[in-house]
Amino acid sequence: MSDFRFGICTSFRDKERMLLAKKAGAEYIEANFCDLSKADDSEINDFIAFSKEEQLPCLTANCMFPGEIKLVGPEVDYSAIDEYLDNAAEKFSRVGGQTVVFGSSGSRRCPEGWSYDTATEQLVKACADHIAPYMKKHGIICALEPLCSKECNLITTAKRGFEICKAANVSEVRLLIDMYHFDTENEPLESILDYTGYIQHIHIANARNERKLPKFSDTTDYKAFLDMLQKAEYSAGLISLEGRCENFFEEAKEAFEVLRQI
């Protein structure tokens, strides 16, 4: 499907792995936002030079918040959130980043005994009043990632993620659909159409095969998933492989081939 560009999640510090990703067929890489936030200027400049030389841009990043920064519960510190975001988003913007993925289960998990309604309100406030301004300042979009219920207890479906995006009502916070989480929660494929205009980014791994990357031997219907994204007018077009690998190069290469032959 020519409208899509395929990348893979990997560390921006691991040049050997990034070169293997490129050789396997990656058109971009998805770095770790927290890791980028800790990089000094020399590391950032070195990565920029590497990306330019290899024509392997860093367009997306995941792991938006470290677990110690809480967005819900009694320990929320908005000044710490603001300080962290301004620094991290500035560095991500410098390397050419466009979309940062807000999964971060440790930061948004509703603590035991805390009201889910209050936690939801806190998350909406964080998106609208704190995340969005720094995304706008640095020219980035935040993609809210629903995480399946075995990984997080707040925003576990695309439907709930969409509701949070609508409640925040800011153009800088949109929705991510991760095929692994989506299928783990048995969400109907047709529901993707409900999120037309809100989908910012896509992750793919197999929910029926231990979260591994797509294989030709899979029974998973990747074509139906990609077809539905096109029907939902997914315009950003970036799809990142995010799954388990035992042989990174061989499995990534096969996964890219599976998706490109659809």
C-alpha positions as a printed NumPy array, in Angstrom:
array([[  0.   ,   0.   ,   0.   ],
       [  1.872,   2.984,  -1.32 ],
       [  0.16 ,   5.498,   0.978],
       [  1.939,   4.083,   4.031],
       [  5.519,   4.497,   5.228],
       [  6.923,   1.828,   7.519],
       [  9.353,   2.275,  10.394],
       [ 10.458,   0.424,  13.5  ],
       [ 11.003,   1.166,  17.183],
       [ 14.643,   1.161,  18.292],
       [ 17.141,   3.149,  20.34 ],
       [ 18.616,   6.274,  18.773],
       [ 21.877,   5.377,  20.544],
       [ 22.247,   2.008,  18.77 ],
       [ 23.662,   2.872,  15.336],
       [ 24.295,  -0.76 ,  14.428],
       [ 20.667,  -1.652,  15.045],
       [ 19.444,   1.399,  13.134],
       [ 21.57 ,   0.406,  10.15 ],
       [ 20.115,  -3.106,  10.326],
       [ 16.643,  -1.546,  10.439],
       [ 17.394,   0.437,   7.292],
       [ 18.786,  -2.647,   5.556],
       [ 15.663,  -4.583,   6.573],
       [ 13.455,  -1.948,   4.933],
       [ 12.715,   0.727,   7.535],
       [ 11.961,   4.159,   6.113],
       [ 12.256,   5.847,   9.5  ],
       [ 12.884,   4.956,  13.113],
       [ 10.796,   5.468,  16.217],
       [ 13.039,   6.449,  19.122],
       [ 12.443,   6.622,  22.871],
       [ 11.267,  10.085,  23.936],
       [ 12.47 ,   9.669,  27.536],
       [ 15.892,   8.611,  26.293],
       [ 16.093,  11.619,  23.978],
       [ 15.204,  13.894,  26.898],
       [ 18.385,  12.761,  28.697],
       [ 20.703,  13.286,  25.715],
       [ 23.184,  16.15 ,  25.752],
       [ 23.793,  18.475,  22.808],
       [ 26.678,  16.435,  21.421],
       [ 24.566,  13.27 ,  21.371],
       [ 21.665,  15.077,  19.722],
       [ 23.932,  16.642,  17.078],
       [ 25.621,  13.302,  16.396],
       [ 22.246,  11.639,  15.911],
       [ 21.081,  14.415,  13.574],
       [ 24.223,  13.964,  11.461],
       [ 23.806,  10.181,  11.42 ],
       [ 20.158,  10.388,  10.399],
       [ 20.958,  12.818,   7.598],
       [ 23.882,  10.776,   6.305],
       [ 21.924,   7.526,   6.327],
       [ 18.673,   9.144,   5.158],
       [ 16.943,   7.463,   8.081],
       [ 14.853,  10.113,   9.833],
       [ 13.521,   9.9  ,  13.357],
       [  9.909,  10.876,  12.713],
       [  8.26 ,   9.377,  15.786],
       [  9.061,   8.531,  19.391],
       [  7.385,   6.479,  22.11 ],
       [  7.592,   6.29 ,  25.92 ],
       [  6.538,   9.908,  26.371],
       [  6.875,  10.041,  30.161],
       [  9.113,   8.261,  32.66 ],
       [  7.223,   6.375,  35.34 ],
       [  8.221,   8.783,  38.101],
       [  6.287,  11.642,  36.457],
       [  2.644,  11.085,  37.37 ],
       [ -0.227,  12.495,  35.325],
       [ -2.978,  11.02 ,  37.487],
       [ -3.385,  10.31 ,  41.18 ],
       [ -2.413,  12.297,  44.294],
       [  1.226,  12.872,  43.263],
       [  0.69 ,  14.969,  40.137],
       [  3.207,  17.831,  39.854],
       [  2.307,  20.035,  36.899],
       [  5.47 ,  22.109,  37.151],
       [  7.542,  18.923,  36.793],
       [  5.422,  17.87 ,  33.82 ],
       [  5.913,  21.244,  32.135],
       [  9.664,  21.323,  32.736],
       [ 10.137,  17.793,  31.442],
       [  8.002,  18.344,  28.338],
       [  9.665,  21.589,  27.314],
       [ 13.108,  19.982,  27.442],
       [ 12.15 ,  16.666,  25.817],
       [  9.974,  18.171,  23.08 ],
       [ 12.683,  20.675,  22.145],
       [ 15.191,  17.853,  21.62 ],
       [ 12.724,  15.701,  19.717],
       [ 11.889,  18.631,  17.46 ],
       [ 15.585,  19.212,  16.757],
       [ 16.04 ,  15.673,  15.45 ],
       [ 13.058,  16.123,  13.117],
       [ 10.385,  14.441,  15.223],
       [  6.759,  14.811,  14.251],
       [  4.725,  12.553,  16.553],
       [  5.323,  11.432,  20.138],
       [  3.388,   8.456,  21.492],
       [  1.762,   8.807,  24.915],
       [  1.542,   5.266,  26.25 ],
       [  3.487,   5.511,  29.528],
       [  1.447,   3.161,  31.701],
       [  3.482,   4.015,  34.798],
       [  2.604,   7.69 ,  34.478],
       [ -1.096,   7.33 ,  33.829],
       [ -2.06 ,   4.251,  35.844],
       [ -4.896,   4.997,  38.256],
       [ -3.591,   4.296,  41.784],
       [ -5.458,   1.858,  44.006],
       [ -8.212,   3.668,  45.88 ],
       [ -8.169,   6.643,  43.523],
       [-11.333,   7.534,  41.626],
       [-11.281,   6.537,  37.959],
       [-13.467,   9.522,  37.164],
       [-10.985,  11.849,  38.86 ],
       [ -8.087,  10.135,  37.085],
       [ -9.837,  10.596,  33.752],
       [-10.392,  14.28 ,  34.491],
       [ -6.729,  14.634,  35.417],
       [ -5.665,  12.986,  32.168],
       [ -7.873,  15.278,  30.111],
       [ -6.444,  18.295,  31.969],
       [ -2.884,  17.068,  31.373],
       [ -3.557,  16.647,  27.656],
       [ -5.292,  19.98 ,  27.162],
       [ -3.439,  22.275,  29.559],
       [  0.077,  20.83 ,  29.684],
       [  0.86 ,  18.438,  26.842],
       [ -0.826,  20.432,  24.059],
       [  0.947,  23.769,  24.714],
       [  4.408,  22.19 ,  24.508],
       [  3.462,  20.165,  21.465],
       [  2.346,  23.386,  19.787],
       [  5.455,  25.26 ,  20.91 ],
       [  7.76 ,  22.673,  19.333],
       [  5.652,  21.677,  16.322],
       [  4.812,  18.137,  17.45 ],
       [  1.643,  16.074,  17.765],
       [  0.947,  13.788,  20.722],
       [ -0.634,  10.429,  19.865],
       [ -2.511,   9.001,  22.861],
       [ -2.008,   5.233,  22.956],
       [ -4.691,   3.006,  24.511],
       [ -2.96 ,   0.174,  26.386],
       [ -4.651,  -3.188,  26.94 ],
       [ -6.051,  -3.913,  30.379],
       [ -3.224,  -6.271,  31.346],
       [ -0.746,  -3.382,  30.927],
       [ -2.728,  -0.419,  32.263],
       [ -6.022,   0.267,  34.046],
       [ -6.849,   3.612,  32.434],
       [ -7.68 ,   4.136,  28.737],
       [ -7.53 ,   0.497,  27.655],
       [ -9.426,   0.755,  24.359],
       [ -9.297,   2.937,  21.268],
       [-12.878,   3.961,  22.054],
       [-11.839,   5.404,  25.428],
       [ -8.745,   6.989,  23.915],
       [-10.922,   8.682,  21.335],
       [-13.212,   9.982,  24.08 ],
       [-10.226,  11.492,  25.912],
       [ -9.029,  13.172,  22.718],
       [-12.47 ,  14.635,  22.134],
       [-12.736,  15.81 ,  25.733],
       [ -9.322,  17.489,  25.593],
       [-10.457,  19.189,  22.369],
       [ -7.001,  20.27 ,  21.188],
       [ -5.511,  19.636,  17.759],
       [ -2.141,  18.672,  19.273],
       [ -3.511,  15.524,  20.949],
       [ -4.76 ,  12.769,  18.688],
       [ -5.207,   8.998,  18.796],
       [ -2.832,   6.11 ,  18.218],
       [ -4.115,   2.67 ,  17.31 ],
       [ -1.821,  -0.2  ,  18.229],
       [ -2.899,  -3.415,  16.519],
       [ -1.629,  -5.5  ,  19.437],
       [ -3.634,  -3.643,  22.088],
       [ -6.621,  -3.224,  19.764],
       [ -6.847,  -6.972,  19.072],
       [ -6.032,  -7.956,  22.666],
       [ -9.121,  -6.041,  23.791],
       [-11.171,  -7.602,  20.952],
       [-12.227,  -4.257,  19.548],
       [-14.243,  -4.524,  16.323],
       [-12.247,  -3.627,  13.239],
       [-15.081,  -1.482,  11.875],
       [-14.876,   0.777,  14.937],
       [-11.747,   2.349,  13.43 ],
       [-14.083,   4.28 ,  11.135],
       [-15.481,   6.039,  14.204],
       [-12.102,   7.706,  14.706],
       [-11.815,   9.246,  11.252],
       [ -9.917,  12.512,  11.509],
       [ -8.393,  11.654,  14.888],
       [ -5.865,   8.918,  14.07 ],
       [ -2.309,  10.245,  14.278],
       [ -0.128,   7.137,  14.388],
       [ -0.132,   3.326,  14.135],
       [  1.79 ,   0.521,  15.841],
       [  1.721,  -3.061,  14.591],
       [  2.5  ,  -6.332,  16.349],
       [  0.63 ,  -9.629,  16.525],
       [ -1.718, -10.136,  19.469],
       [ -2.098, -13.843,  18.644],
       [  1.611, -14.628,  18.401],
       [  3.257, -13.382,  21.608],
       [  3.426,  -9.793,  20.291],
       [  5.841, -10.712,  17.526],
       [  6.229,  -8.834,  14.267],
       [  4.092,  -9.775,  11.23 ],
       [  5.034, -13.025,   9.483],
       [  3.886, -14.645,   6.255],
       [  2.729, -17.617,   8.351],
       [  0.386, -15.435,  10.451],
       [ -3.34 , -15.982,  10.362],
       [ -3.795, -12.288,  11.268],
       [ -5.483, -10.299,   8.515],
       [ -3.142,  -7.334,   8.155],
       [ -4.752,  -6.351,   4.873],
       [ -8.122,  -5.821,   6.528],
       [ -6.472,  -3.656,   9.183],
       [ -4.627,  -1.497,   6.648],
       [ -7.699,  -1.276,   4.433],
       [ -9.712,   0.029,   7.367],
       [ -7.07 ,   2.666,   8.107],
       [ -7.371,   3.913,   4.546],
       [-11.147,   4.025,   4.829],
       [-10.737,   6.033,   8.035],
       [ -8.595,   8.513,   6.072],
       [ -5.445,   7.927,   8.094],
       [ -3.438,  10.681,   6.437],
       [ -0.186,  10.728,   8.454],
       [  0.624,   7.385,   6.859],
       [  3.338,   6.261,   9.293],
       [  3.192,   2.704,  10.647],
       [  5.763,   1.519,  13.188],
       [  6.646,  -2.073,  13.948],
       [  6.664,  -2.486,  17.72 ],
       [  7.033,  -6.089,  18.753],
       [  9.251,  -8.824,  20.091],
       [ 12.216, -10.002,  17.993],
       [ 14.597, -12.892,  18.461],
       [ 16.454, -12.128,  15.224],
       [ 15.99 ,  -8.408,  14.678],
       [ 17.117,  -8.136,  11.065],
       [ 15.431, -11.248,   9.686],
       [ 12.136, -10.7  ,  11.491],
       [ 11.981,  -6.987,  10.685],
       [ 12.779,  -7.704,   7.027],
       [  9.989, -10.29 ,   6.818],
       [  7.537,  -7.974,   8.579],
       [  8.202,  -5.125,   6.147],
       [  7.794,  -7.522,   3.231],
       [  4.492,  -8.83 ,   4.622],
       [  3.065,  -5.328,   4.92 ],
       [  4.417,  -4.002,   1.629],
       [  3.052,  -6.924,  -0.359],
       [ -0.496,  -6.196,   0.739]])
